[in-house]
Amino acid sequence: MDTALKITALLAGAYALIIAVMALSQTALLFPRWAVGQMSSLPDGAVSVQLHRPDGVVLHGHLLPGGQGGAPILGFGGNAWNAADMALFLHRVFPDHSVGAFHYRGYAPSTGRPAARALAEDALAIHDHLLEQVGWQEPPVVVGFSIGAGPAAHLAANRAVGGVILVTPFDSLTNLARAHYPWTPVRLLLRHQMEPAADLSGTAVPVALIAAAQDNIVPASRTDALRSALADNAPGVVFDRTIPAGHNDLYGHPDFADALRDAMRRIVLSEDPGARNPGRPE
């Protein structure tokens, strides 16, 4: 074998090895449970809840009561967020709203193993549990941060929610992965599917978008694709703001909390959004 063939074979072997490692480690890369910090102390009045799923997984969540001024908020965090911290963050931004958030399956203290499809199904079960068993009196406004846009959009497409706020959202997890790894056969390897654009297309739920101008995790092209997919919806995107920040430092930007409040106001101003969005059947 001449030198050129040896080099080609070596490169092909190295490429195949990299692809195999990425394929086997994709769940750990997508859901880095090791990066989640310790839970913050929650304020007086916070309630811990559990939801037992049919597959034996137990989901743990937190409910923070609010005043009487708004619809409840159901949050879905990023892949390294602690649900208690997210609930506390939303509670501070929206003190008049009750807030609910659950640790994703596989994220302690919830049990099981994270997977995109399972998280989407869990989102529906969490919603139903809060309305049917916990006693929420009206449809929640759903907030999805980063990868939380996946379960948030799936829930908004399948249940009568008051609206959905998506922070640093993407149109499709497959397209997002292809943007980061254009040299890999993403469609063949990716086992986790999240499709916010497809989920929300054709629904009548009001959507608010908040993006980060210097986002190197969710490129602007992926948020633009989501906008385009929702362009024909009614009411569609009722709020759209881009903040001069990166994907992770967005949350500490002085304009971020105000953007969330403005997004909520625009959703509330949409006339009777919950009644317009009966949700698509499963």
C-alpha positions as CSV (number, residue, x, y, z in Angstrom):
1,M,0.0,0.0,0.0
2,D,1.5,3.3,-1.0
3,T,1.7,6.3,1.3
4,A,-1.3,8.1,-0.1
5,L,-3.5,5.1,0.5
6,K,-2.2,4.6,4.0
7,I,-2.9,8.2,4.8
8,T,-6.4,7.9,3.3
9,A,-7.1,4.8,5.3
10,L,-5.8,6.4,8.5
11,L,-8.0,9.5,8.0
12,A,-11.0,7.3,7.2
13,G,-10.5,5.3,10.3
14,A,-10.1,8.4,12.5
15,Y,-13.3,9.9,11.0
16,A,-15.2,6.7,11.7
17,L,-13.9,6.6,15.2
18,I,-14.9,10.2,15.9
19,I,-18.4,9.5,14.4
20,A,-18.8,6.4,16.6
21,V,-17.8,8.3,19.7
22,M,-20.2,11.1,19.0
23,A,-23.0,8.7,18.2
24,L,-22.5,6.8,21.5
25,S,-22.1,10.0,23.6
26,Q,-24.8,12.1,22.1
27,T,-27.2,11.8,25.1
28,A,-24.5,12.9,27.5
29,L,-23.6,15.8,25.2
30,L,-27.2,16.9,24.7
31,F,-28.2,16.4,28.3
32,P,-25.1,17.2,30.5
33,R,-26.5,16.3,33.8
34,W,-23.1,16.6,35.4
35,A,-23.1,20.3,34.7
36,V,-26.2,21.1,36.8
37,G,-25.4,22.8,40.1
38,Q,-26.9,22.4,43.5
39,M,-30.5,23.6,44.0
40,S,-31.0,27.0,45.5
41,S,-33.2,27.5,48.6
42,L,-36.7,28.2,47.7
43,P,-38.9,30.8,49.4
44,D,-41.5,30.1,52.0
45,G,-44.7,28.8,50.4
46,A,-42.8,26.7,47.8
47,V,-44.3,23.2,47.4
48,S,-42.5,20.1,46.2
49,V,-44.5,17.8,44.0
50,Q,-44.0,14.4,42.4
51,L,-45.4,12.9,39.2
52,H,-45.2,9.1,38.7
53,R,-44.9,8.2,35.0
54,P,-46.2,4.9,33.5
55,D,-42.6,3.7,32.8
56,G,-41.7,3.9,36.5
57,V,-39.9,7.3,36.3
58,V,-40.6,9.7,39.1
59,L,-40.5,13.4,38.2
60,H,-39.8,15.9,40.9
61,G,-41.1,19.5,40.6
62,H,-41.5,22.8,42.5
63,L,-44.5,25.1,42.7
64,L,-44.1,28.7,43.8
65,P,-47.3,30.5,44.5
66,G,-47.8,34.0,43.1
67,G,-50.3,36.8,43.6
68,Q,-53.7,37.0,41.9
69,G,-52.5,39.0,38.9
70,G,-51.8,36.5,36.2
71,A,-52.0,33.1,34.6
72,P,-49.7,30.4,36.0
73,I,-46.3,29.9,34.3
74,L,-44.9,26.5,33.4
75,G,-41.2,26.6,32.7
76,F,-38.8,24.2,30.8
77,G,-35.1,25.0,31.4
78,G,-32.0,24.6,29.4
79,N,-30.0,21.4,29.4
80,A,-27.8,22.5,32.3
81,W,-30.5,24.2,34.3
82,N,-31.7,23.2,37.7
83,A,-35.5,23.3,37.8
84,A,-35.6,24.9,41.3
85,D,-33.3,27.7,40.1
86,M,-35.4,28.2,37.0
87,A,-38.6,28.3,39.0
88,L,-37.0,30.9,41.4
89,F,-35.8,33.0,38.5
90,L,-39.3,33.0,36.9
91,H,-40.9,33.8,40.3
92,R,-38.7,36.8,40.7
93,V,-39.5,38.1,37.2
94,F,-43.2,37.4,37.6
95,P,-44.1,37.6,41.3
96,D,-47.8,37.8,40.6
97,H,-47.9,34.5,38.7
98,S,-47.7,31.0,40.2
99,V,-44.8,29.2,38.7
100,G,-44.2,25.5,38.1
101,A,-41.1,23.7,37.0
102,F,-40.0,20.0,37.0
103,H,-36.5,18.5,36.9
104,Y,-36.2,16.6,33.6
105,R,-36.1,12.9,33.9
106,G,-32.5,11.8,34.7
107,Y,-31.8,15.1,36.3
108,A,-31.7,14.5,40.1
109,P,-33.9,14.2,42.0
110,S,-36.0,13.0,39.1
111,T,-35.2,9.4,38.1
112,G,-34.8,7.8,34.7
113,R,-32.7,8.7,31.7
114,P,-33.3,11.9,29.5
115,A,-34.5,11.5,26.0
116,A,-36.1,14.1,23.7
117,R,-39.3,12.1,23.1
118,A,-39.7,11.2,26.7
119,L,-39.3,14.9,27.7
120,A,-42.0,15.9,25.2
121,E,-44.4,13.3,26.7
122,D,-43.5,14.3,30.2
123,A,-44.4,17.9,29.3
124,L,-47.9,16.9,28.5
125,A,-48.2,14.8,31.6
126,I,-46.9,17.6,33.8
127,H,-49.4,20.1,32.3
128,D,-52.3,17.7,32.9
129,H,-51.2,16.9,36.4
130,L,-51.0,20.6,37.3
131,L,-54.5,21.4,36.0
132,E,-56.3,18.2,37.1
133,Q,-54.6,17.3,40.3
134,V,-52.8,20.3,41.7
135,G,-55.6,22.7,41.0
136,W,-54.3,25.3,38.5
137,Q,-57.5,27.1,37.4
138,E,-56.5,28.4,34.0
139,P,-54.2,27.4,31.1
140,P,-50.5,28.3,31.8
141,V,-48.2,30.4,29.8
142,V,-45.3,28.1,28.8
143,V,-41.7,29.3,28.9
144,G,-39.0,27.3,27.2
145,F,-35.3,28.2,27.6
146,S,-32.9,26.9,25.0
147,I,-33.4,23.2,24.7
148,G,-36.5,23.7,26.8
149,A,-38.0,25.2,23.6
150,G,-38.5,21.6,22.5
151,P,-40.9,20.3,25.2
152,A,-42.4,23.8,25.5
153,A,-43.4,23.9,21.8
154,H,-44.7,20.3,21.9
155,L,-46.9,21.2,24.8
156,A,-48.1,24.4,23.2
157,A,-49.1,22.4,20.1
158,N,-51.0,19.7,22.0
159,R,-52.7,21.5,24.9
160,A,-54.7,24.7,25.4
161,V,-52.1,26.9,26.8
162,G,-52.3,30.7,27.2
163,G,-49.2,31.3,25.1
164,V,-45.6,30.3,24.8
165,I,-42.4,32.3,25.4
166,L,-39.3,30.8,23.7
167,V,-35.8,32.0,24.7
168,T,-32.9,31.4,22.4
169,P,-35.1,28.9,20.4
170,F,-34.3,26.8,17.4
171,D,-36.5,25.4,14.6
172,S,-35.2,21.8,14.7
173,L,-32.7,20.0,16.8
174,T,-31.6,18.1,13.7
175,N,-30.9,21.4,11.9
176,L,-29.2,22.8,14.9
177,A,-26.9,19.8,15.1
178,R,-26.1,20.0,11.4
179,A,-25.2,23.7,11.9
180,H,-22.6,22.7,14.5
181,Y,-21.4,19.5,12.8
182,P,-21.8,19.9,9.1
183,W,-19.2,17.2,8.5
184,T,-21.2,14.4,10.2
185,P,-24.3,12.4,8.9
186,V,-26.5,14.0,11.6
187,R,-29.8,12.7,10.2
188,L,-28.5,9.2,10.4
189,L,-27.0,9.4,13.8
190,L,-29.2,11.7,15.9
191,R,-31.6,9.8,18.1
192,H,-33.1,12.8,19.8
193,Q,-35.7,14.7,17.8
194,M,-37.1,18.1,18.7
195,E,-39.1,20.1,16.1
196,P,-40.4,23.4,17.5
197,A,-41.1,24.8,14.1
198,A,-43.1,21.7,13.0
199,D,-44.9,21.5,16.3
200,L,-46.1,25.1,16.3
201,S,-46.8,25.5,12.6
202,G,-50.5,25.7,12.1
203,T,-51.4,26.3,15.7
204,A,-53.2,29.5,16.9
205,V,-51.1,29.9,20.1
206,P,-49.4,33.3,20.5
207,V,-45.6,33.0,20.5
208,A,-43.0,35.3,21.9
209,L,-39.4,35.0,20.9
210,I,-36.3,36.3,22.7
211,A,-33.0,35.7,21.0
212,A,-29.3,36.6,21.8
213,A,-27.4,38.6,19.2
214,Q,-24.1,36.9,19.9
215,D,-25.4,33.4,20.4
216,N,-22.8,30.8,19.4
217,I,-25.0,27.9,20.6
218,V,-28.2,28.6,18.7
219,P,-27.2,30.5,15.5
220,A,-29.4,33.3,14.3
221,S,-30.2,31.2,11.2
222,R,-32.0,28.6,13.3
223,T,-34.1,31.2,15.1
224,D,-34.8,32.9,11.8
225,A,-36.1,29.5,10.4
226,L,-38.5,29.3,13.3
227,R,-39.8,32.8,12.6
228,S,-40.3,31.9,9.0
229,A,-42.2,28.7,9.9
230,L,-44.6,30.7,12.1
231,A,-45.1,33.5,9.6
232,D,-48.5,32.3,8.4
233,N,-49.9,31.5,11.8
234,A,-52.5,33.6,13.5
235,P,-51.7,35.4,15.8
236,G,-48.2,33.8,15.3
237,V,-45.2,35.7,16.7
238,V,-46.7,38.5,18.9
239,F,-43.3,39.6,20.4
240,D,-39.8,39.3,19.0
241,R,-36.7,40.8,20.6
242,T,-33.0,40.3,20.2
243,I,-30.8,41.2,23.1
244,P,-27.0,42.1,22.6
245,A,-25.7,39.1,24.6
246,G,-24.5,35.6,24.2
247,H,-26.4,32.4,24.8
248,N,-25.4,31.9,28.4
249,D,-24.8,35.5,29.6
250,L,-28.2,36.5,28.3
251,Y,-29.8,35.7,31.6
252,G,-27.8,38.3,33.4
253,H,-28.3,41.0,30.9
254,P,-30.2,44.0,32.3
255,D,-32.7,44.0,29.5
256,F,-33.6,40.3,29.8
257,A,-36.1,40.4,32.6
258,D,-37.9,43.4,31.0
259,A,-38.1,41.5,27.7
260,L,-39.7,38.6,29.5
261,R,-42.3,40.9,31.1
262,D,-42.9,42.6,27.8
263,A,-43.4,39.2,26.1
264,M,-45.9,38.3,28.8
265,R,-47.8,41.5,28.3
266,R,-48.1,41.0,24.6
267,I,-49.4,37.4,25.1
268,V,-51.9,38.6,27.6
269,L,-53.1,41.3,25.2
270,S,-53.8,38.7,22.6
271,E,-57.5,38.2,22.9
272,D,-58.5,35.0,24.6
273,P,-55.5,33.0,23.3
274,G,-56.2,29.9,25.3
275,A,-59.7,29.5,23.8
276,R,-58.2,29.9,20.3
277,N,-55.7,27.1,20.8
278,P,-57.4,23.8,21.7
279,G,-54.2,22.1,20.8
280,R,-53.6,19.3,18.3
281,P,-54.5,15.8,19.4
282,E,-51.7,13.5,20.2
